[in-house]
Amino acid sequence: MIPLILLIIIPSAFFAAIAVFRRYGRILSTVSALAGLALILFIFGSSLISGSAAVISQSYSYIPSLGIQFTLSVSNISLVLLLMASIILLATSLSGNMGLEKETLSSLLIVLFQIGAYGLFISGNFFIFFIFWDIGVIAPFFMINVLGSANRRIASYKFILYELFSSALLLTAIILVYFYSPGHTLNIYSLAGLYSSMPIYIQETIFSLFFIAFMINMPLFPLHTWLPDAHSEASTQGSMMLSGILTKFGGFGMLLIFITMPIARSFSLYIAALATISAFYAAFLMMRQRDIKRIVAHTTIIEMSIIMFSIATMTAIGYEGALYGMLSHGLVVALMFLAAGGIEHMFHERNIGVLKGLSKYSKTTSYVFLIGIFVMSGLPLTTGFVSDLLIFIGGINAFGIYGIVPLFSLILLAGFMYLVINRSFFANKQPTKPSEHLPQAAKAGYAILLLSIFIFGILPFIVLNLVNSSIL
C-alpha cells in the first residue's frame, strides 16, 4: 500500500510550485488534481481486487506527550468520497476561472482546498480531522470574498461566522472525547467500541456537539442560511467546490458518528423528522428564487437533507444510500454550477426571468443543465437513480410507509426545475443573445462530470461491491 501521506504531500508540493511559477498556475493545479486522482484510483482499484478497503491506517509521531499521532486512515466511506472529490477537483481546475482575472490565486485556492479535502477524508483521528476541517474552510472563504460577485463580502463573512461556530463545537466535542475515552484515544475507528463506556450524559453531549457542527456544514434547516448566499456569490469554481465537496465534510462526519456512536439511535427518529422538514422547507424556498445559482444552491439543501434522512435510518442500506447520495450529489451539483457559471459568462445574466431561449445559442450548456435535472430527479442509468433507490428502500425499512415522505420534496424539486427549463432555456420567443463564447475548457469539465455520473450510474457495483462488505 502506498503511503497515504502522499495525498497531502503531492498537492502541498504543487501549492508551493504555483506560488513560485505563477504563470503556470492553472496547468499545475490541473496536474495536481490528476496526480491525486491517479493515486486514489490506485487505492480504489487495490481495494476492489482485495474485496474491501477495511480500515487501512498509517501513523506518524505528532504530539507524544498527549499520546496524539498523525494518523491517516482509508475506509470504504472515505475512499468513495476521495474518489468523488478528486473528480470534482479535476473538473474544477480544468474548467478554468471563466471570464475572471486572478487565475493564479484561483489555482492556489483549488490546490489548498485539495489538501484540506484529502486530509479530512483520510483523517484517522479527530485531532487531524479538526486540522483539515479548518484548512478546508480557508479556500472557499477567499473564493467568495476575493473572487466572488457583487455581494461577496457579506456572503463570505456570514460563511466564516457559521464555520467558526461549527469549528468551536467540533473542538469542544473532540476535547470531551479525549478526556472521557479509555486511554485518551482520538482514533476515529477505535472509538466505535469505546463510546458505550462513557457516562450517558457525556455520550449525549458529545453526540449533540458533533451533530450540530456537522449539521451546519451539510447544511440542514435551521442552520442553512449561509449556503444560498455563499454558493451564489462565490466564483464558479468556488461554488463547485463548496456544494460538491465542502458539504460532504458534514455528511462524512454524520456517517461516522451514526455508525460508531450507539447513542445515535436515541435521536434517529427526531433527526429523520428534522431532515424531512429541512428538505420541504428548502424546496419551497427554491420556488421563490429567480437567480439560477441560488436555485442550484437550494437544491443542495434538499439533497443533503435527504442524505441526512438516509443516515438517520441507521440501516446498512440507508448508510449505503447516503454514501451513494453524496457521490451522486457532489458530481451533479458541480456539473450544474459549472453550467450556471457558463450561462453567466456567456449572457452576463443569472435571472431566469430575463434569460430566454438559451438553447438556441447555447445548446451544450442547456442540455447539460437539463441532464443535471434528470440526475437529481433519479433518472435510471445515472447515479441519482441508484442513490434514490437505496435511500428510500432504507427509509421504508426503518420507518415503514413514512419512509417515502421525503420523496415528495424531490418531486417538488423536479417539477420546479422542469418549469425553469421550459420557460427559460427552451422558450422560443425573443431568445437572449450571448455576449461571449463558452470556453472549451468548460466543455471538458462537463465531459468529466457527465462521464462519471453515467459510469457510476450504469455500473453501481463498482462502489457497492466495496461497501457491501463493510460500510466502514
Secondary structure by P-SEA (a helix, b strand, c coil): ccccaaaaaaaaaaaaaaaacccaaaaaaaaaaaaaaaaaaaaaaaaaaaccccbbbbbccccccccccbbbbbcaaaaaaaaaaaaaaaaaaaaccccccaaaaaaaaaaaaaaaaaaaaacccaaaaaaaaaaaaaaaaaacccccccaaaaaaaaaaaaaaaaaaaaaaaaaaaaaccccccccccccccccccccaaaaaaaaaaaaaaaaaaacccccccccaaaaaaccaaaaaaacccaaaaaaaaaaaaaaccccccccaaaaaaaaaaaaaaaaaaaaacccaaaaaaaaaaaaaaaaaaaaacccaaaaaaaaaaaaaaaaaaaaaaaaaaaaaaaccccccccccccccccaaaaaaaaaaaaaaacccccaaaaaaaaaaaaaaaccccccccaaaaaaaaaaaaaaaaaaccccccccccccccccaaaaaaaaaaaaaaaaaaacccccccccccccc
